[in-house]
Amino acid sequence: MASCATERVTRMGTQYPATNPDTVKTYQTEKPNKEYEEIGRVSVDKYNNLAITRSGDEVYKMMREKAASIGGDAIIGITEDFASISGTVIKFK
C-alpha cells in the first residue's frame, strides 16, 4: 500500500526549540492580542491513509503537535477545504 503525506509543516526563518503541544493555542478567525512572529505553516489531511475521516479533535491535536515541533505557541488563520485543515504557526515575542 502506498503511503501519502497526511501532515505537513513548513518552517520559516529562525529555528526555535520545540514547545509543549498541550499549550499551543488555535485561533480560527481572530488573532492574539500579543506581538508575534510567523514561523511556519502546518497542514493536516482530514482523511488517513485508508481514506477514513479523522475526527476534528484528532486533526487539531495533530496540528498542535506539528506546530509545537517547530517551536510554535499558536496557530492562526486556520482554513479548511474538502481534504485538509491548515494554518500559520506563530511564536509570541
Secondary structure, DSSP 8 states (H G I E B T S, - for coil): ------EEEEE-SS------GGG-EE-SS---SS-EEEEEEEEEESB-TTS-B--HHHHHHHHHHHHHHTT-SEEEEEEE-SSEEEEEEEEE-
